[in-house]
């Protein structure tokens, strides 16, 4: 997968055919001696705590960005909970009220950021 000078091409091709394999999963060029280790470390199927199956190399990114069980913080109370529970929790949590320091009115937590423009 790289440019080879024409003078060296035949020797290079012999070397590659003897020592390099193309991974059947990701199409990377891997030394034959490392292929088993490559497949076991990069392409073995693992199961996330959310029960989704994927290649082990994708697990970390899945856990950080798309797993429904990844931990997230509520924007209103900073409690940590699973992403799949966040929307329901924030609907309830954002419906709590706090008195405004300027006008004294009780304001929903979810409206607290916009309240200063309306506060009079």
C-alpha positions in Angstrom: 0.0 0.0 0.0 3.0 2.3 -0.5 4.9 3.5 -3.5 7.9 1.2 -4.3 10.7 2.1 -6.8 10.3 0.0 -9.9 13.9 -1.4 -9.4 12.9 -2.9 -6.0 9.4 -4.0 -6.8 10.0 -7.7 -7.5 12.1 -8.1 -4.3 9.5 -6.1 -2.3 6.6 -8.2 -3.7 8.4 -11.5 -2.8 9.1 -10.2 0.7 5.5 -9.0 1.2 4.0 -12.3 0.0 6.2 -14.2 2.3 5.8 -12.0 5.4 2.7 -9.8 5.2 -1.0 -10.7 5.3 -4.1 -8.5 4.7 -6.4 -8.6 7.7 -9.8 -10.0 6.6 -11.6 -7.6 9.0 -9.9 -4.2 8.6 -7.8 -4.7 5.4 -4.6 -3.5 7.2 -1.3 -5.0 6.2 -0.1 -7.1 9.2 3.1 -9.2 9.5 2.1 -12.8 9.4 3.7 -13.4 12.8 1.5 -10.8 14.4 -1.8 -11.6 12.7 -3.2 -13.9 15.4 -2.4 -11.3 18.1 -3.9 -8.5 15.9 -7.2 -10.3 15.4 -7.4 -11.2 19.1 -6.7 -7.6 20.3 -8.5 -5.6 17.6 -11.3 -7.8 16.2 -12.4 -10.2 18.9 -16.1 -9.8 19.8 -16.8 -8.4 23.2 -20.1 -7.6 25.0 -20.6 -4.2 26.6 -22.4 -3.8 29.9 -25.4 -2.7 27.8 -25.3 -6.2 26.1 -24.3 -4.8 22.7 -21.7 -6.9 20.9 -18.8 -5.3 19.0 -15.2 -5.5 18.2 -12.9 -4.9 21.2 -11.3 -2.0 19.4 -14.6 -0.2 19.3 -15.6 -0.7 22.9 -13.9 2.3 24.5 -15.4 4.7 22.0 -18.9 3.1 22.4 -18.6 3.3 26.2 -17.7 7.0 26.1 -20.1 8.3 23.4 -23.0 6.0 22.5 -23.6 3.4 25.3 -27.0 3.9 26.8 -25.5 3.0 30.2 -22.6 5.5 30.1 -22.6 7.8 33.1 -23.7 11.4 32.6 -24.5 14.3 35.0 -27.9 15.9 35.4 -27.7 19.6 34.4 -29.8 20.6 37.4 -28.5 18.6 40.3 -25.2 17.2 39.1 -26.1 13.7 40.1 -24.5 11.0 38.0 -26.9 8.5 36.2 -27.1 6.3 33.1 -27.7 8.2 29.9 -30.8 6.1 29.2 -32.3 7.5 32.5 -31.2 11.1 31.9 -34.2 12.5 30.0 -36.8 11.1 32.5 -34.7 12.3 35.4 -34.3 15.9 34.0 -38.0 16.2 33.3 -38.7 15.6 37.0 -35.6 17.4 38.3 -36.1 20.5 36.1 -39.6 20.9 37.4 -38.4 21.7 40.9 -38.4 25.4 41.8 -36.0 27.8 43.4 -36.7 31.4 44.5 -35.2 34.1 42.3 -32.7 36.2 44.2 -33.9 39.4 42.4 -37.7 39.2 42.2 -38.4 36.5 44.8 -40.6 34.4 42.4 -40.3 30.7 42.4 -38.8 29.7 39.1 -38.5 26.2 37.5 -34.9 25.0 37.4 -35.2 24.3 33.7 -36.2 28.0 33.2 -33.6 29.5 35.6 -31.1 30.3 32.8 -33.7 32.3 30.8 -35.4 33.9 33.8 -33.0 36.9 34.2 -34.2 38.3 30.8 -37.8 38.1 32.1 -37.2 39.1 35.7 -38.5 42.4 36.6 
